[in-house]
Amino acid sequence: MTIKAGDRIPGATLYRMGANGPEPVETGDYFKGRKVVVFGLPGAYTPTCSAQHVPGYLKHADDFAAKGVDAIACVSVNDAFVMGAWGMDQDVGDKIDMLGDGSADFSRAAGLDQDLSGRGFGIRSKRYAMIVDDGVVQKIAVEEGGGLDVSAAEKILKAI
């Protein structure tokens, strides 16, 4: 079942690149006591993700902060090395936390996984965005199909 507004973020371990390699990020700790906008996508370096989804959140990072958002997190079923390199390629700096869900544990637990094996991708995340306040989902927008609409930064910014 897909996570919905009012649900608590599932416990899982994500990973981000640190100075000495991958560092675990426990969802319970990451979301505790703060407002976070999370957007998930099928894969690093893919066309829509690289050309629109990440750049939209990067462009509006200061607007989100002005509305009380403490962090923006990008989650993808890639490892921390790929997410770290992609973050550097996208020049996100400290504006977006690039979190790898390499085994899709978080995506599965949230019901946001999809099987793209027929296209050679394996298990991936659906494209989505959510507003999470102190670990509880306030709003979630999941894309139907392959486009970018309801989870775009501009739409989520208006929802806050």
Disulfide bonds with the S-S distance in Angstrom:
none
